[in-house]
């Protein structure tokens, strides 16, 4: 299996090459040269454990890793999850299931991809004998999960950009209280979009990236998206066959990577009713799917900070696929977005490929309360965004993206009860170590170079 850039001006890469580089040299994102048809295999995977299913799926993509070694990497990656089912499917009523994706080390769905990506990086360093510098930007959960996946690994330094004052206190502690010598949390000015723009500019300097052996940990890295495809298939196989094709996956998302992974799984043969993009008040994706208007606005801080994003980087992969894998058209559209901060779409087939919803802060609080009153189930602010207009769906699986204990203030103020977790309580015993920087590529490059 080879991987190509959405912008069509990069030579095909192997899986490991694409994972190592992260962002394609032409500024695009790597995608499989062709999506495999898994429709003949999917049902035979029912009953597999999560690591077994993941290994069966990745066998189609990581073709440059020996199969026995791949299985070992995957089993090791998920050894720190605290639930025997890894991603349990919880039934709330006949129409609503919740897929709990918060049983990993940092209590967020990002662990599914980043624990595995950490193993790929560790293998790369061991085989090459060369150290690497991993750079990522986060609106909250990615940073903690990436750090957890690479904590203390020899030959790997990790640099995580996050918007100062715009992540939850516990999310910040997960990044800044590790006391690990290879971890550099960089709190930068501005929003997540500012941090992500600076990150892309750093990677865009090819000479610099090569000189410091830079690799991307954001969802621009294709391994992230592929790893997330697995939990959709895992959940789908747990559903009774009679409702699989009637099920809509409802996905709280800001950067579009999570819902894109499910959509890609559906393009490989996982037949479902559809996907719903659930946004907070930073609703660029809701506006796109409801009106065709993709226009970048100012980020408004919210109760669901991991979704405080206006520029969804994985949207480029979606554009590539929905234009018939037309790299020239994708380049043209991405150039228009960069120049005008907007573009419009009138293709009804594209706009109807997903539904969407929007939820402001007041409604998030109301939803946390109503879900608890109705089901006795506590959700975090991001997951709450998925509980919107569900009456229009025949059956749904809502992705629960984070443990409610990561947002204790919102839960306590709304429900009058404390949500805790031992791993989070332990963080309060450690000092915060962080490095303030402006959201400027040159400042970030200088900082990384100073740690070599």
N, C-alpha and C positions, 0 to 999 in steps of 0.2 A: 504494500500500500504506500503510495506517495501522497504528498500534501502540497497544495498549490496556494498561491496568494489570491485573495479576492480582487486584487487590482491587476493580476495577470502579467506582472513584469518581473517576476522572480522565478528562477528555475525550481522545478519540483524538489522537495526535500523528503528525506525519510522521516519516520515518526520521531526518532531521537534527535535528529537535526532540527526539526521544527520545534520540538519542546525546548531544546537548548537555546535557540534564537529567540523564541517568543513572538516578537513582532517581525513580520516579513520585511526584508530589506527595502521593498518598494513602498513601505508604509501601510500595506494591507494586512489582513489577518489570514492565517493559514486555515484551510478547510480540506477535508479529504478530496482527492482527485475525483472520486465518485463515491456516493453513499452506497454501502452494500445493502442488498435486499435480504433482510433477516426474517421475512414472513414465514419461511419454511422451518425456521429454527425456534422461534420465540416460544411456542407452546411446549416444546421439549425441555425448555429451561425451567418450567414450573417445578417447584420443590427444591431447587438449588438454594444453598445458603447464599447470603449476600456476596461474600468473597468468591464463591464458585461462579455465580452469575456474572460478576465483574470480570473474572478471568475469561469466561466464554465470550463476552462482548469484546473485550480488548484484543482477543486473538485476531480479530478482523482488522485491527488498526496498528497495534504495536508489533508489526511483523518482523522487526529487526531485533527483538528480544526473544531469546529461547523460551518456549512455552513453559517449561518447568520453572525457569527463573522468574518469569512473569507471575506465575501463580504464587511463588514465595513472596515476591514484592507486595502483591495485593493482600495476602493474608497478614503480613507484617504491618502494612499500612492501616488495617482496620482492627488491629489487636488492642487498641486503646479505647474503643467504643464501649460504652457501659450498658448496652442493651443487647440481649442475645439475638434479636432480630435486626439490629443495626438501624433499620428504618421502619419501625412498626406502623401499621395502618390501624388507626383507631376509629371505630364506628361511633358517630354521634347520634345518628338516626338513619332511617331507611334511605335517605337521599344524600347524606353528608358523611364523608369519611375525611379524617385528617391524617396526613402522612407526616409523622414526626421525624424531623431531620436534625434534631438537636442533641443527639446522644453521643457526639464525638467529644474530643478533648476540650474544645473551646465553646461547646454548646450552641453551634450554629451549622447551617447546612454546608457552609464552605469547607468544613472538615472532610467531607466525602471526597472532594477533589484535591485539597491541599495536603492531606496526609499522604495521598498517593503520589502527588507531584514531588513531595519531599523525598520519597523513595527513588524516584527517577533521577533527581538531582544527585542524591547520594551515590547512586550507581555510576552516574556520569563521572563524578570526581574520582571515584575509586578506580575506574577503568583508564581514565586519561592521565591521572596524576596531576591535573591542573586545577587550581582553585577557581571558583566562580563567585560573582557578586550578583545577588538576586535583588531586583528592584520591583516594588509594587506600590500602588496607591490604593487607599481604602476609604470607604465612607463609614466603616465600623467593623464589620465582621471579617472581611478578607484579611486584614492585617494580622489580627490575632491568630487566625487559622494558619496563615502562611508562616508566621513565626513559630507556632507550635510544631508545624511539620518540619522545620529546619533547625530547631533549637539545638545548639551544641554540636551540630554536625560538622565534622572536620572538613576543612577546605571550602566552606560556604559562609559567606557573610550575607546578611539580609538587611536591606534598607527599605523601610515602609514609610511612605508619605501619608499623612492624615491631616484633615483640616482642623486647625487648632480651635478648640471649644465647640466643635460640631459633631463629636461622637459622644456616646454616653460615658459617664465616669467609669463604669466597669469595663466597657470596651477599651477605653484608654489604659486602664490598669492591666488588662490582659496583654497589651502590647509593651507596656513600659515597666512592668514589675518582674521581668523574667530573670534579671541579674546575669544574663548570658553574655559572654564577651563577643559573640558574633552577631548580636542583634542591635540594630540602630533605628529606633523609632524617630522619625523626623516630623515634628508638628509644624505644618506650614501655614502661611497666611491664606485667607480666602476660603473657597469652597472645595468640595471634592473635585468638581469639574476643573478648577484651576490646577489642582494637584495632578489630575490625569493628563491635562494638556502639557504640563511641564514634563511629566514622565514620557509622553510620546515624543517630545522635543529631544529629550536626552537619548532615547533610543534612535531617533532620527539622525543623530550624529554617529554615522557608522564607524568612523575611525576611532572615536572615543569608546563606543560600545565594545569594539573588538579589543582595544588596548587594555580594558579592565575586565574583559570576559563577562559581559553583562548578560543577564537573562531575566525574562519577565515572569512574574508570578500572578499578574492580574488575569482576569478572564479573557484577555486577548490571547492567552496561551491556550492552544487547542486542547491540551490534555485536561484542562479545567472543564471545558464543555463536554468532552467525551465522558469524563468520569461522572458528570451529572446526568448524562443520559441514562445511566444504569439504574438510579433509584426510581425513575419513571417506569421502566420495564419491570422492576421488582414489585412496585405497587400494583401495576396493571395485572401482573400474573397472580396476585393475591385476590383480585376481584373475581366474583363468580363470572363465568364465561358469558352469561346472559346479559350482563350489564357493562362489559368492557367497552363495547363500541358505542354505548350510550353515555359514557362518562366524559365529563369535562374536567380537565385539570385547571385549578385556579391557583395562580402563581403570583404572590407578592414579589414585585421586581422593580428595580431602578435602572440597572445597567443592562438589562435584557438578556443576560447570559443564562439565567436560570430557566426562564420560559423557552428560550431558544433551544436549550438542550432537549426539553420535552418535545418540541416541535420537530427537531431533527430525528428523534426516536420514532416519531409518527411517520416521517418520510422513509424510514427504514422498515416499516411494516407493522408498527404498533398502532392498530386501528382504534381510534377514540372519536368521541363526538366533537372535541375541539379543545382549545386552550383559551383561558381568560387571563389577561394581564391586569393585575390589581395594583394600582398606584396609590401613593399618598397625594398630598396637595401639590407636589412637584410632578405634574400630570402630563408631561410631554408625550408619553406613550399612549395614554388614554385619548389625548387630543388627536393623535395620529390615527388610531384605529377607529375612532368615532367620526372623524371629519376629513382625514387625509392631510391634516395640517401638522407638519413637523417643524416647529419653530422654537428655538432655544430662548428661554427666559432666564430670569434671576432665580437662583436657588433660595427657597424659603425653608429655614430650619423648622423641623417638625418633631413630633413624638416618635416617628419612625425614621431615625437618622440614617440608617443604612440605605434608605431609598431617596435620600435628598440629593438627587442627581437630575440634571437636565440634558446631559449629553451621554446617550447610552451607547457605549463603545461597541457592544455586540450587535447593534442594529445593522452594522455594515455586513455581517455575515448573512443576515436575513435578507437584506437588499440583494446580495449576490445570488442567493437561491431563488428569490422571487422574480428576478429579471432573467431567469433561465440560465444562470451561471454566466452572465454576460459581464466580464471583467471591465470592459471599456465603459459600459453603462454605469457600473458601480463606481469607477474612478470619477466619472463625470458628476454623479450625484454627491459623492463625498467631497468633491471640490466645491460644489455648490453650497453644501452645508457649511464648509469651512469659511467660505467667503461671505455668504448671506446669513449664516446662522439659521437657515430655514430651507425647506423645500416642500412642495406639495405633491400629493399623489392622487390620481383619479382612477387608478386601476381597482375596480370593485373586487376583483378576485383577491388581490393582495389585502385590501382593507377588511374583507370578510374572512380572512384566514385565521383571525383571532378576534375575540370580543375583548372588552376592557371595562374597567371601572375606576372611580376616583373616590378617595375618602380623606376628608380633612381631619384636623386634630380633635375637634369636638365629637365628630362621629366615631373616631377611633375609641375614645373613652366610652361612648355609649355602647359601642359594639363589644368591647371587653366586658362590660357589665352585663349586656344582654346574653352573650354567649355563656357566661358563668351562671346566670339565672336559669337559662333554658337547659343547659347540659351539665352544669357543675364542672365545667372545663375552663382552665385558665389559659389565655393566649397572650402572647407578647404583642406590642403595637403593630409590628409588621404583619404578622399572621392575621391580626384583626382586619386588615384591609381586604382580605380575601372573602370575608363574610358579607358581601354586598350583592343584593339582587339575586340571591340564589334560587328564588322561586321560579325563575325563568329556565332553570337547568333541570334536566331529568334526573341526573345523578352527578355528583361532583366529588373530587378529591382535592382538598385544600392543602397546599404545602405549608407546613408549620416550620418556618425558617430559623427560629431562634427560641431558646428557652426563656420563659417569662422572667426568670431570676436575673437575666441580664439587664432588665429594665424595671428594677424594684420600685422606683419612685412612682412610675405611672400605674403599676399594678396596685400599690398600696393606696395611692390617692383615689383610685377608681373603685377598688373592691374592699378597701379597709383591712386587707390582710397582707402579710409579708410573704414574698416569694424569694427563697434562698437556694443556694447550692454550695456544697462544701468547697468546691474548687474556686468559686468566686470569693467566698469568705476568706480563704487563705491569702488571696491577693492583698487584702487590706493590711497584712502584716509586713509588706515590703515597700521600700521606697520607690517612687516614680523616677525613672531615668529617661529623659527625652532630650531631643536636640532641635531647638527652634530654628527655622529657616524661612526665607521668603519662597513663594511659589515660582521660582525662576530656575530654568534649566542650568544656567552657569553655576549658581550657588550649589545646586544638588550635585553637579559633576565635580566641583571642587571638594565637596565633603566626601564623596565616595573615593576620590583619588587620594585624599588625606589618610584613608584607613587601609591603604594597600601596604 
